[in-house]
Amino acid sequence: MSLQMYMLRRILLTVPLLLGLTILTFVIAQVVPVDPVLAMLGESAAADPEIVATFRRKWGFDQPLPVQYFTYVTRLLHGDLGVSVSTRRPVRDDLGRFFPATVELASTALLFSITLGLPLGIVGALKHNSWPDHVTRVVSVLGSCVPVFWLGLVLLFIFYAQLNWLPGPGRLDPRMAAPEGPTGLYTVDSLLTGNWPVFVSALRHLILPGIVLGGAWLGLTARMIRSSLLEVLHEGYITTARSKGLPERAVFCRHALPNALIPTVTVLGLTVGGLMAGAVLTETIFSWPGVGRYIVAAAQANDFSAIMGVTLIIGAIYIFVNLFVDILYHVLDPTIRKG
């Protein structure tokens, strides 16, 4: 099957997944024990039945559920995620403001987990049952077991409060203005504008939260690539390649590593969505103005529009990341291309 046909099939399969995501979020909004209308109006306005009835008519809450769902999807297609109770701004604008910070933090954590996790796993597999392998397993276990909040506080205490090697919470140093740019990513926008002091500050502020957020996924990545390589290196085609006189480097790079990366790609795909959804504690500890802190404030205020908007975005990220992973499967796995 050609790559174009495979991509078309996978893209068509994402349509019912996205539709299912909208149904799920709509059902959740209907079954929660708190009335979203009363939560959005507040106590003073909710005390007037006429105001409540007018609000229900305005937003279609007095219509049958199928009509409400159709209205909900129509607004989503127009980019309307509702208005946040907490900020009194459209949720779309809030996400445009807070989402880049989470993307920048999650990208740093993903880069950290891949840069260290893949070499650790490879060394652990090639040096099986030796001291490098033991180091890999210890790092993997510690990365997966250490609580995020504990690791964040410890790193802040050591490298910020005691040694003063790295900056504290926030995205930039105090009294430093955010760079102007189209992306909202401070490192990218400062590079585009040539603002090197802001770039260095933004990069240094990313180190500690990136390590904390990527630590658990570092252990998972290292364990996955190690176990996959150990399994692949005992396969018959590896023995055949060696018997033909191929150099060990060629056997590893052409035959072993590409096949071992197939299950690892799945883990990395889940990592992307997990980093976006799991940044709540990290952003809270480091006062990071991202989606994690935004969703916590929304939950405390019963801000259903904001909660549903973030849920939709993160769910869509999972779906599209899985689409990208499936396309990578087609590139890495020849059996899929032949099928």
C-alpha positions in Angstrom: 0.0 0.0 0.0 1.4 3.4 -1.0 2.1 6.0 1.7 -0.5 8.4 0.2 -3.3 5.8 0.4 -2.3 4.8 3.9 -2.3 8.4 5.0 -5.7 9.0 3.4 -7.1 6.0 5.2 -5.7 7.1 8.6 -7.0 10.6 8.1 -10.5 9.4 7.3 -10.4 7.3 10.5 -9.6 10.4 12.6 -13.0 11.9 11.6 -15.1 9.5 13.7 -12.6 9.8 16.5 -12.9 13.6 16.6 -16.7 13.2 16.5 -16.6 10.8 19.4 -14.5 13.3 21.3 -17.1 15.9 20.9 -19.8 13.5 22.0 -17.8 12.5 25.1 -17.2 16.1 26.2 -20.9 17.0 25.5 -22.1 14.1 27.6 -19.7 14.9 30.5 -21.1 18.5 30.5 -24.6 17.1 30.8 -24.0 14.6 33.6 -21.9 16.8 36.0 -23.9 17.5 39.2 -23.4 21.3 38.9 -25.6 23.4 36.6 -23.2 25.1 34.1 -25.7 28.0 33.6 -25.7 28.8 37.3 -21.9 28.4 37.5 -21.5 30.9 34.6 -23.9 33.5 35.9 -22.7 33.5 39.5 -24.7 33.6 42.7 -26.2 37.2 42.3 -27.5 36.8 38.8 -28.6 33.2 39.3 -31.0 34.3 42.0 -33.2 36.0 39.4 -35.2 33.3 37.5 -35.8 35.6 34.6 -32.1 36.2 34.0 -31.5 32.4 34.2 -34.3 31.7 31.6 -32.9 34.4 29.3 -29.4 32.9 29.5 -30.7 29.4 28.8 -32.5 30.7 25.7 -29.5 32.6 24.5 -27.2 29.6 24.7 -29.7 27.0 23.7 -29.8 25.2 27.0 -33.6 25.1 26.8 -33.5 23.0 23.6 -33.6 19.2 23.3 -30.2 17.4 23.7 -29.8 16.6 20.0 -30.3 20.3 19.1 -27.9 21.3 21.9 -25.3 18.9 20.5 -25.7 20.2 17.0 -25.3 23.8 18.2 -22.3 22.7 20.2 -20.6 21.1 17.2 -21.5 24.1 15.0 -19.8 26.5 17.4 -16.8 24.3 17.6 -16.4 24.3 13.8 -16.4 28.1 13.9 -13.8 28.1 16.6 -16.1 29.1 19.4 -15.2 27.3 22.6 -17.4 29.5 24.8 -16.5 32.2 27.3 -14.5 31.6 30.4 -16.2 32.4 33.7 -12.8 33.0 35.4 -11.2 35.4 32.9 -14.4 36.7 31.2 -12.6 36.2 27.9 -13.3 33.7 25.0 -11.7 30.3 25.8 -10.1 30.4 22.4 -8.2 33.6 23.3 -7.2 32.1 26.7 -5.8 29.0 25.0 -3.9 31.2 22.6 -2.4 32.9 25.6 -1.6 30.0 27.8 -1.1 27.1 25.4 2.3 28.2 23.9 3.9 28.1 27.4 2.8 24.5 27.9 3.9 23.6 24.4 7.4 25.1 25.1 7.6 23.2 28.4 6.4 19.9 26.9 8.8 20.2 24.0 11.7 20.7 26.3 10.6 17.7 28.5 10.2 15.6 25.3 13.7 16.6 24.0 15.2 15.8 27.4 13.5 12.3 27.6 14.5 11.4 24.1 18.1 12.8 24.2 18.9 10.9 27.4 16.4 8.0 27.3 17.3 6.6 23.8 21.1 6.5 24.5 20.6 5.0 27.9 18.3 2.3 26.5 20.7 1.5 23.7 23.7 1.3 26.0 21.8 -0.9 28.4 20.8 -3.3 25.7 24.3 -3.5 24.1 26.0 -3.9 27.5 23.5 -6.3 28.9 24.0 -7.2 32.6 27.1 -5.0 32.9 27.4 -1.8 35.0 26.1 0.5 32.2 23.0 -1.7 32.0 22.6 -1.5 35.8 22.9 2.3 35.6 20.2 2.4 32.9 17.8 0.4 35.0 18.4 2.4 38.1 17.8 5.7 36.2 14.7 4.2 34.6 13.3 3.1 37.9 14.1 6.4 39.7 12.7 8.4 36.8 9.4 6.5 36.9 9.0 6.3 40.7 10.1 9.8 42.0 7.0 12.0 42.5 6.9 15.1 40.3 6.1 17.5 43.2 9.0 16.1 45.3 11.5 16.3 42.5 10.5 19.8 41.6 10.8 21.1 45.1 14.1 19.4 45.6 15.6 20.7 42.4 14.4 24.2 43.2 15.9 24.0 46.7 19.3 22.8 45.4 19.9 24.6 42.2 18.0 27.8 42.9 17.8 28.4 46.6 21.2 26.9 47.6 23.6 27.0 44.6 21.9 29.8 42.6 23.0 28.1 39.4 19.5 28.2 37.8 16.6 30.7 38.0 13.5 30.1 40.0 9.8 29.9 39.0 8.4 31.7 36.0 9.3 31.9 32.3 11.7 34.9 32.5 13.8 36.9 34.9 12.0 39.6 36.9 11.5 42.9 35.1 12.3 41.3 31.8 9.6 41.9 29.1 8.3 39.0 27.1 9.5 39.0 23.5 7.1 40.0 20.7 6.5 37.4 18.1 3.9 35.2 16.4 4.4 32.0 18.2 4.1 32.8 21.9 7.2 30.6 22.5 9.7 32.8 24.2 12.8 30.9 23.0 11.5 31.0 19.4 10.3 34.6 19.4 13.5 35.9 21.0 15.5 34.1 18.3 13.4 35.6 15.6 13.8 39.1 17.0 17.4 38.7 17.9 16.8 39.3 21.6 19.6 37.3 23.1 19.2 38.2 26.8 15.6 37.1 26.7 16.5 33.9 24.8 19.2 33.0 27.4 16.8 33.7 30.3 13.9 31.7 28.7 16.2 28.8 28.0 17.6 28.8 31.6 14.1 28.9 33.0 13.1 25.8 31.0 15.8 23.6 32.4 14.4 22.7 35.8 10.7 22.3 34.8 11.8 20.4 31.7 13.8 17.9 33.7 11.0 17.5 36.2 8.3 17.0 33.6 10.4 14.8 31.4 11.9 12.6 34.1 9.2 10.0 34.2 9.1 9.7 30.5 12.9 9.4 30.4 12.6 6.2 32.4 9.8 4.8 30.3 11.7 5.6 27.0 14.9 4.0 28.3 13.1 0.9 29.4 11.2 0.5 26.2 14.2 0.9 23.8 16.3 -1.4 26.0 13.7 -4.2 26.1 12.9 -3.9 22.4 16.6 -4.0 21.5 17.2 -7.0 23.7 14.4 -8.9 21.9 15.4 -7.8 18.4 19.1 -8.7 18.9 18.1 -12.3 19.4 16.0 -12.6 16.3 17.0 -14.9 13.4 17.5 -12.1 10.8 20.1 -10.5 13.1 22.0 -13.8 13.3 21.7 -14.1 9.5 23.1 -10.6 9.0 26.0 -11.3 11.2 26.7 -14.7 9.4 27.0 -12.8 6.1 29.9 -10.9 7.5 28.2 -7.5 7.9 30.0 -5.2 10.3 28.4 -5.0 13.8 27.7 -1.3 13.2 25.7 -2.1 10.0 23.8 -4.9 11.7 22.8 -2.6 14.5 21.9 0.5 12.4 20.2 -1.2 9.5 18.5 -4.1 11.1 18.3 -3.9 14.9 17.6 -0.3 15.7 14.8 0.4 13.1 12.8 -2.6 14.3 13.4 -1.8 17.9 12.1 1.8 17.3 8.7 0.6 16.3 7.3 0.0 19.8 9.3 2.9 21.1 7.5 5.2 18.6 4.2 4.2 20.3 5.6 5.2 23.7 6.9 8.5 22.3 3.5 9.2 20.8 1.8 8.7 24.1 4.5 10.8 25.7 3.5 13.9 23.7 -0.1 13.7 24.9 1.0 12.8 28.4 3.3 15.7 28.6 0.5 18.1 27.6 -2.0 16.6 30.0 0.4 16.0 32.8 2.0 19.4 33.2 -0.4 20.5 36.0 1.9 19.8 38.9 5.0 21.0 37.2 3.4 24.3 36.1 2.0 24.8 39.7 5.4 24.2 41.3 7.3 26.5 38.9 4.6 29.1 38.5 4.5 28.4 34.8 1.6 30.3 33.1 0.4 27.4 31.0 -2.7 25.3 30.3 -2.1 23.2 33.5 -2.5 26.2 35.9 -5.4 27.5 33.7 -7.3 24.2 34.0 -6.8 24.1 37.8 -8.2 27.6 38.1 -11.1 26.6 35.8 -11.9 23.5 37.9 -11.9 25.5 41.1 -14.3 28.0 39.6 -16.6 25.4 37.9 -15.6 27.0 34.6 -17.1 24.4 32.3 -16.4 26.2 29.1 -12.7 26.4 29.9 -12.6 22.7 31.1 -14.3 21.5 28.0 -12.1 23.6 25.8 -8.9 22.2 27.3 -10.3 18.7 27.2 -11.1 19.0 23.5 -7.7 20.4 22.6 -5.7 17.8 24.5 -7.9 15.0 23.2 -7.4 16.3 19.6 -3.6 16.3 20.3 -3.8 12.7 21.3 -5.7 11.8 18.1 -3.3 13.7 15.7 -0.2 12.4 17.5 -1.5 8.8 17.0 -2.1 9.6 13.4 1.5 10.8 13.1 2.7 7.6 14.9 0.7 5.4 12.4 2.4 7.2 9.5 5.8 6.5 11.1 4.8 2.9 11.4 4.3 2.8 7.6 7.8 4.2 7.2 9.6 1.9 9.7 7.7 -1.3 9.3 7.9 -2.9 5.8 5.1 -5.4 6.6 2.6 -2.5 6.7 3.9 -1.2 3.3 3.4 -4.7 1.8 0.0 -5.0 3.4 
